Amino acid sequence: MTTSISVRLPPDLADQLDRIAKETERSKSFVIQKALEAYMEEYADLQIAWDRLHDLSDPLESATELRKSLAL
């Protein structure tokens, strides 16, 4: 089951969406869905990185220490 959502886009973004949909022979809904999925994956990765950065129990390793541990 899918949910219908309405969005307002600036003209230039709407034009880009139209162009990509035509070039890929996909619907605008498909292009938006894939873009939103990619954004949400990136956002989840960013949130994990942010949480780890602020986790005081997670030790930091310098670039030099990292290279040494990887034998680079």
C-alpha positions in Angstrom: 0.0 0.0 0.0 1.3 3.5 -0.8 0.5 6.9 0.6 0.0 10.0 -1.5 1.8 13.1 -0.5 1.7 16.5 -2.1 4.8 18.8 -2.3 5.5 22.2 -3.6 8.8 22.6 -5.6 10.5 25.7 -6.9 10.2 25.8 -10.7 13.9 24.9 -11.3 13.7 21.8 -9.1 10.4 20.8 -10.8 12.1 21.2 -14.2 15.0 19.0 -13.1 12.6 16.4 -11.9 10.7 16.4 -15.2 14.0 16.1 -17.1 15.3 13.2 -15.0 12.0 11.4 -15.2 12.0 11.7 -19.0 15.6 10.7 -19.4 15.3 7.6 -17.2 11.8 6.8 -18.5 10.5 6.6 -14.9 7.7 8.4 -13.2 8.3 11.5 -11.2 7.0 9.5 -8.2 9.7 6.9 -8.7 12.5 9.5 -9.0 11.2 11.3 -5.8 10.9 8.0 -3.9 14.5 6.9 -4.8 15.9 10.4 -3.9 14.1 10.3 -0.6 15.4 6.8 0.1 18.9 7.9 -0.6 18.5 11.0 1.6 17.2 9.0 4.5 20.1 6.5 4.3 22.6 9.3 4.3 20.8 11.0 7.2 20.9 7.7 9.2 24.6 7.4 8.5 25.1 11.1 9.6 23.2 10.5 12.8 25.4 7.5 13.6 28.5 9.5 13.0 27.2 12.4 15.1 26.3 10.1 18.0 29.7 8.4 17.9 31.5 11.8 17.7 29.7 12.9 20.9 30.1 9.5 22.7 32.7 10.2 25.4 33.2 6.5 26.0 34.3 5.9 22.4 38.0 6.6 22.2 39.4 8.8 19.5 42.3 7.7 17.3 44.5 10.0 15.5 45.2 9.6 11.8 48.8 8.5 12.7 47.5 5.9 15.1 45.0 4.7 12.5 47.7 4.3 9.8 49.9 2.5 12.2 47.1 0.1 13.3 46.4 -0.6 9.6 50.1 -1.0 8.8 50.0 1.8 6.2 
